[in-house]
């Protein structure tokens, strides 16, 4: 298939996956998981009910304090925006009948998240005795937009079940996730490379292009992770999503708008540091330099410049929303950034119709997922110097990556 068709198909698949993960109107859904444990219902109830005597068995629960007949305050090991343990106040109702024990839990207060986050959430746990043990069924009901967070909760629920089983056998409830393991992430990166290969042609050149794109994605996510570390996140990790790329995850919620802007900008920012030395290296060796260097420079520039588009879910959009406090300023800045990136496309000779089609795609992307998780307290505002730093940082990243594309294309196709 032609290059234009391949790129168009890849973009369409990515847009569809992004929509499915973060914007699809999934609505109210219930996750359910059932497992048999070799212990009595009363023993399991003491562990899995927030009202239970051993409700703090899980490593993520630091303490579980009963406030009243049906209210519990739990403290978690997860840090809030200032690094303090997150606390939640729960309303719990228990019932006991001939069939077993039932427990329903709702979150009524969270030290990190606004109450609106939990308004549709309810968790039910049912325990039923069976020969040799207890059947535990856990149901979590909530309203979802996109399936990403629903999948995350399902994985966490499975890990809790596994941890409970280990606690009953050994007295230790710590279970390390397989997904975050470096070997698993390496395997997902390799899988992503192979899935991208057909879009660039099933030959050695296509494999090289898909491999270079994977390297660029890793560098981009390392930039985000470096910024998280600089702002004091004790734990950061990267999750590779085949075809879509990678996701860098910090160790706590954002504390300030400046932190949001810098962490978003550093994805493209780290790669921008590579552009001048790569261009200088090619200038020194001229035609003797390998064409792979130019191709890598082109992929670095193109991938990161697209990420700097002022769309809601893109890095550029996150930076601009923090820098500009008024809607008018945000609209003007978004228009100028988009115009600059389109000019780069025109400068390297992309057809006008393709640029118009790209603009339409980006407009659609800008409409995806306008919502977000609302923190309990507003983020610390940006100061004027911080706005200047973030704004000029975005400007520098756009210029450097745009220059990389123009330089590489002039040598490769000029």
Secondary structure, 3 states (H helix, E strand, C coil): CCHHHHHHHHHHHHHHHHHHHHCCCCEEEEEEEEEEECCCHHHHHHHHCCCCCCCCCCCCEEEEEECCCCEEEEEEEEECCCCCEEEEEEEEEEEEECCEEEEEEEEEEECCECHHHHCCCEEEEEEEEECCEEEEEEEEEEEECCCHHHHHHHHHHHHHHHHHHHHHHHCCCCCCCCCCCHHHHHHHHHHHHHHHHHHHCCCHHHHHHHHHHHHHHHHHHHHHHHHHHHCCCCCCEEEEECCCEEEEECCECCCEHHHHHHHHHHHHHHHHHHHHHHHHHHHHHHHHCCHHHHHHHHHHHHHHHHHCCCCCCCHHHHHHHHHCCCHHHHHHHHHHHHHHHHHHHHHCCCCHHHHHHHHHHHHHHHCCCCCCCCECCCCECCCHHHHHHHHHHHHHHHHHHHHHHHHHHHHHHC
